[in-house]
Structures are given as C-alpha cells and as structure tokens.
Amino acid sequence: MKAIVYQQYGGAEQLSLQEVEQPTPKANEILIKVHAVSLNASDMEMLTAQPAYTRMWGIFKPKHQILGSDIAGTVVSVGDAVTKFKSGDEVFGDLMYQWGGLANFICADENAVIQKHPNISFAEAAALPQAATVAYQCLKYKQSVKKGDEVLIVGAGGGTGTFAIQLAKIMGANVTAIDSIEKMELMKDLGADNVIDYRKVDPTKGEKKYDKIISVVSPNSVFAYRKILKPNGIYILAGGTIGRIFQTLIFGSLISLFSKKKMGILGHEQSTKDLIYLQDLLVEGKLKSVVDKKYAFENAAGAFQNLIDGTVKGKAIIDIT
C-alpha cells in the first residue's frame, strides 16, 4: 500500500509518498480502507517536533513515521474478537497517539471508532473527531458554557475554532472570535457575534470581560488573559508554545488556587461518546464541518505547508480514495 512517510523532523519537505507494508488486524482490531484524513495542529507538531514535548515519541527521529489521526473509511476485514463492526461498515474516529492515517489502510481498535452516518460524507466525518471534540471539551471545561455567557475564542478560524464558535452558539453564548482578517467572513457566517482581526486589536487590552476564554493559539500571557476574565471566569489553553504551556501550568495554577478565576490546560480526551453526540449535531444540520480544501493524496505536503503557514480556514482534508 502507499503512505505519506517522514523519517526526520522538519517541514513539509520531509513528507513523501512511499510504498509500505499493509497492516494486518489483531483480534480486537478492524482493517480500514482510508478514504479521507483531516489534518490537525497535532499533526503539524509531530512533523516539526514543536513544541519540544512531541519528542517524547522519538527524541532524535519520529517513532510514528506516518501521520494522520482523524480518519474516515470503510471496514475491509475484522479480527476474530471484533463484535461491533463488519466488512463494509463506514467508520471514522480519532486515532491520536497511534497515528498512521495517511495511508491506504490502517488498523484500529474497534472501540476507537464509530459508525459513520450515511448522510454525511467521508470528508465531513474526517473533519470532526479531534477538532470538534477539543472544542466541545473546552466549552465544558470546569463548568459548561450556558446561555448568555460571554465567550472569547482565540484562533477561531481554524479547525477547533470553527467548531467552538458553532458549539458555543448552540449552548446560547455570545461569541467573540479572533483570527486573521482573511477569516473574518467565515467566523461571521458560523455565528460569531463579534469578530476581531488579531493584527489590529488585542482583546486583552480592552474593557470587555469574558466568562470563558478558549485559546487555541496563545499570543498572550496568562496574566493578560486574567485581566479580561470575569470574577468567576475560566481560561483554557488548547494549544500553544512550550513556554505558554509551562506558564499556564505554573502561574495559571497559582491564579486558580488564590482566586475564583480558573486557568488551565485542556487534556484532550479521546471520546467516542462525545463523537456520537457531535455527529448527531452534524446530521441534524446544527453543526457543520468547515472544509477549506481537499488535497490529493500525493499533495499531502501542500496541505501541511498551508497548515504550517496558518492559512487553512477550518479543516484541510486529504482525499485518499
């Protein structure tokens, strides 16, 4: 089978289409023919080894040489102990920490994926798992967002951000979304009440206070965000540099300890329960996967480059069919 492989950390130039051995499912696994893969910030981090903690999966070179965790495809065969799926079933899920999705075939534990609804495409399904789950878990972090809450989403035009806008609106929040000017119209179309061009306005220097701040990217310090949190407000770091991560771990924890404001880091939890709920919203038309562009399998490096450049609106999808 063919796969997109990288053997050294670096940029998109490290990726190449190669012939590799097709996997064989274990007793509790299913073999999936992959149709679509969506890229996440975690894929970019694993490619570039930034932040540095990604080197836990290979200090000097990557342990997992095939990236891609959010996959959608068709079950080809099943292991002897599998009870949930059969050949021909359409499935999707988040295989983070396993990786390997950027290939014609992948094996997955039967409990790691869910059945794809026939009314959504493979691309829509592949866009959902990690980004939508992270957004949903951020909105539930410490205390679920409720009607009338003021929510600020930093980096709202990317994969997680576009889902966070929609989910926050479903919960009844007033949403302020910040990203580049190129993503303003998209964020408005998704329901954001206020949109901010990060190049022109720094919300941490304004007077408005927020019940919840979700930082998908982390341009400002926890001290800056603390100033615009309401007295019982919650700040969640969902992505950023190693410096911001340590700053939030140390100082965010102290702020949380000595005040009613809570500041922390989201530990993304793979959850098929959350994924079933999110797919239901998609099927009902209450939520949509924002697909910026579909890339041919052999042009996966181009998709990664656009992700690295920060120009992707919503999700970049690799079409493997």
Secondary structure as UniProt FT lines:
FT   STRAND          2..5
FT   HELIX           12..14
FT   STRAND          16..19
FT   TURN            27..28
FT   STRAND          29..38
FT   HELIX           41..48
FT   HELIX           52..57
FT   STRAND          70..78
FT   TURN            80..81
FT   TURN            87..88
FT   STRAND          90..94
FT   TURN            96..98
FT   STRAND          105..109
FT   HELIX           110..112
FT   STRAND          113..115
FT   TURN            118..119
FT   HELIX           122..127
FT   HELIX           129..140
FT   TURN            147..148
FT   STRAND          150..154
FT   TURN            155..157
FT   HELIX           159..170
FT   TURN            171..172
FT   STRAND          174..179
FT   HELIX           181..183
FT   HELIX           184..189
FT   TURN            190..191
FT   STRAND          194..197
FT   TURN            198..200
FT   HELIX           203..205
FT   STRAND          210..215
FT   HELIX           222..227
FT   STRAND          229..237
FT   HELIX           242..247
FT   HELIX           248..252
FT   HELIX           253..258
FT   STRAND          262..265
FT   HELIX           272..283
FT   TURN            284..285
FT   STRAND          291..296
FT   HELIX           297..299
FT   HELIX           300..309
FT   STRAND          314..319
//
